[in-house]
Amino acid sequence: MSSWDLWWWVILPYLALVTFVVGHVWRWRYDRFGWTSRSTQLQERRLLKWGGPLFHYGTFAAIAGHIMGILIPESFTRWLGIPEGAYRWFSSIGGTIAALAVIFGVVILAFRRTTVPKVRATTSPVDWVALLLLAVVIVLGIIPTMGINLLGAGYDYRQSVALWFRGLFAGNPDVAAISHAPLIYQVHATAAWAILAVWPFTRLVHAWSVPLWYLWRPFILYRSRTAAHPTEPGTSGRRWRRIGVRY
């Protein structure tokens, strides 16, 4: 293992993870008022109505695909009886659908954020950095998904990138596996660690504030009532009147 590989594939990921955890703790303790997405729905709704759902649902699908492809070992899918060819086709088609949703969502949201002055004014410099890193991760994730695994010869990242990634959490990252992976996978992984490092200091923290408790909260009942004229305090049946008006 060279010093460059040690820095890039061991030290940098762990620094990003530490910054991710410590940064969230600091943000929650000292900037809880700023723990928000700073919604711009009041500034513009038409584009947000289409771009927001496409981006978020596509991102959720992409994250689920990464969990299945990286965190779940290949031996487990073989144990379930899923052929490798069927797994690759399923992951490629599912990843392509999620990628298309993310692409269209990002294009709409980027157009909205750059062309609507009121929305652009709410974006901080660190938010622009996070958006740029997200764009890099999305583009570098779409190219191997569609160009290599769906339309090309395919690449078994579960025998390289996945081994290194799971090894980070076990304290034994397989540096050789990731260092011999194609360059596009390496840059994709590096941009992902950079996003984790800046995450606590951007509006991305609102991802942890999803109101899941809405799923089991009690129903809120709204009852209507017949409108009635207000009465003066201490009287019965007398209407409000303007000051200085006599009857």
KAGI-V547061 format. One record per backbone hydrogen bond with DSSP energy under -1.0 kcal/mol. CO is the residue of the C=O (numbers start at 1). NH is the residue of the N-H. If there is no record, write none. Layout:
co:CO nh:NH
co:CO nh:NH
//
This chain:
co:2 nh:6
co:3 nh:7
co:4 nh:8
co:5 nh:9
co:6 nh:11
co:7 nh:12
co:10 nh:14
co:11 nh:15
co:12 nh:16
co:13 nh:17
co:14 nh:18
co:15 nh:19
co:16 nh:20
co:17 nh:21
co:18 nh:22
co:19 nh:23
co:20 nh:24
co:21 nh:25
co:22 nh:26
co:23 nh:27
co:24 nh:28
co:25 nh:29
co:26 nh:30
co:27 nh:31
co:32 nh:35
co:34 nh:36
co:40 nh:44
co:45 nh:49
co:47 nh:51
co:48 nh:52
co:50 nh:54
co:51 nh:55
co:52 nh:56
co:53 nh:57
co:54 nh:58
co:55 nh:59
co:56 nh:60
co:57 nh:61
co:58 nh:62
co:59 nh:63
co:60 nh:64
co:61 nh:65
co:62 nh:66
co:63 nh:67
co:64 nh:68
co:65 nh:69
co:66 nh:70
co:67 nh:72
co:73 nh:77
co:74 nh:78
co:75 nh:79
co:76 nh:80
co:77 nh:82
co:78 nh:81
co:83 nh:87
co:84 nh:88
co:85 nh:89
co:86 nh:90
co:87 nh:91
co:88 nh:92
co:89 nh:93
co:90 nh:94
co:91 nh:95
co:92 nh:96
co:93 nh:97
co:94 nh:98
co:95 nh:99
co:96 nh:100
co:97 nh:101
co:98 nh:102
co:99 nh:103
co:100 nh:104
co:101 nh:105
co:102 nh:106
co:103 nh:107
co:104 nh:108
co:105 nh:109
co:106 nh:110
co:107 nh:111
co:108 nh:112
co:109 nh:113
co:110 nh:114
co:111 nh:115
co:112 nh:116
co:116 nh:120
co:117 nh:121
co:120 nh:123
co:124 nh:128
co:125 nh:129
co:126 nh:130
co:127 nh:131
co:128 nh:132
co:129 nh:133
co:130 nh:134
co:131 nh:135
co:132 nh:136
co:133 nh:137
co:134 nh:138
co:135 nh:139
co:136 nh:140
co:137 nh:141
co:138 nh:142
co:139 nh:143
co:141 nh:145
co:142 nh:146
co:143 nh:147
co:144 nh:149
co:146 nh:151
co:148 nh:154
co:155 nh:157
co:156 nh:159
co:157 nh:160
co:157 nh:162
co:160 nh:164
co:161 nh:165
co:162 nh:166
co:163 nh:167
co:164 nh:168
co:167 nh:172
co:173 nh:175
co:174 nh:178
co:175 nh:179
co:176 nh:180
co:178 nh:181
co:182 nh:186
co:183 nh:187
co:184 nh:188
co:185 nh:189
co:186 nh:190
co:187 nh:191
co:188 nh:192
co:189 nh:193
co:190 nh:194
co:191 nh:195
co:192 nh:196
co:193 nh:197
co:194 nh:198
co:195 nh:199
co:198 nh:201
co:199 nh:202
co:202 nh:205
co:203 nh:206
co:204 nh:207
co:205 nh:208
co:206 nh:209
co:210 nh:212
co:211 nh:214
co:212 nh:215
co:232 nh:235
co:238 nh:232
co:242 nh:245
//
